[in-house]
Amino acid sequence: MHDVVLRKVISSIEEIYHEGGPIADTPIKRASVLAIIENPFAGRYEEHIQGFMEDLKPLGLDMAKKLVQLLGGANNIEGYGKGSLIGEAGELEHGALWHAPGGYAMRALLEKSNAIVPSSKKVVGVGGRLDVPITHVNASYVRSHFDSMEVGANDAPRANELAFALVMSTGPRIHTRSGGLEVSQIKGEDGLR
């Protein structure tokens, strides 16, 4: 068991009215929550790290609840994603520890969330940025919801830190018209279609 030592949390929300096309009456919203924590494995190789995923579960749930609140409730959420920024004294595998606690936290709050939560991760210096992928919460093949949101902080992650992100959206890309499986066609049986 490792303590989760939290330095700060950054929340961000975007309201998108247009991308050069017609102005929408109701904007599509994307929001992120980024938690900067101490990396308990920084500076050394440790064989057994999986236990830290259990320690991260309360953090993931707190972050997911904050996102749902930012976007006006679970019924408004149509897309999600997660990501990790790893400070230079860490390794990519430390960021991978966010997969289960981050993904399951969001899925626990969203009734129809059969789709796998997409993710990205990378080792960066202070001020590094990450594009967090977004897909539809119930069907990964819904092309209109393929999106991303950039996250980062000007002072993080420090070499001995991890920055864990959760992202949610209220709908498809604004002006979506690239075809593919439509939301109205979702069967919701396998997380894909």
HELIX and SHEET records of a PDB file:
HELIX    1   1 GLY A   51  LEU A   70  1                                  20    
HELIX    2   2 ALA A   74  ASN A   76  5                                   3    
HELIX    3   3 LEU A   92  ALA A   96  1                                   5    
HELIX    4   4 HIS A   99  LEU A  109  1                                  11    
HELIX    5   5 ARG A  143  HIS A  145  5                                   3    
HELIX    6   6 VAL A  183  GLN A  185  5                                   3    
SHEET    1   A 5 LEU A   6  ILE A  16  0                                        
SHEET    2   A 5 ILE A  28  GLU A  38 -1                                        
SHEET    3   A 5 GLU A 161  SER A 169 -1                                        
SHEET    4   A 5 GLY A  79  ILE A  86 -1                                        
SHEET    5   A 5 SER A 119  VAL A 123  1                                        
SHEET    1   B 6 LEU A   6  ILE A  16  0                                        
SHEET    2   B 6 ILE A  28  GLU A  38 -1                                        
SHEET    3   B 6 GLU A 161  SER A 169 -1                                        
SHEET    4   B 6 GLY A  79  ILE A  86 -1                                        
SHEET    5   B 6 ARG A 129  HIS A 136 -1                                        
SHEET    6   B 6 ASP A 147  GLY A 152 -1                                        
END                                                                             
